[in-house]
């Protein structure tokens, strides 16, 4: 799951446990200036 964080200018990456639905922080993030939304593009 990707979560936009405007206050930190980043997009955080979380893993989803399919059985329990719990989120786990992967410790990964992507620097993005002023993220305000996320659009996924499939080819």
KAFEN-V537798 format. One line per field, one symbol per residue. phi: phi as a letter, one per 40 degrees, with the letter a starting at -180 (. if undefined). burial: I if it has 24 or more other C-alpha atoms within 12 Angstrom, else O. A space follows every 50 residues. Layout:
phi=???
burial=???
//
This chain:
phi=.bbcbccbfabcbbcbccccgccbccgbabcacfcbabbcbbc
burial=OIIIOOOOOOIIOOOOOOOOOOOOOOOOOOOOOOOOOOOOOOO
//
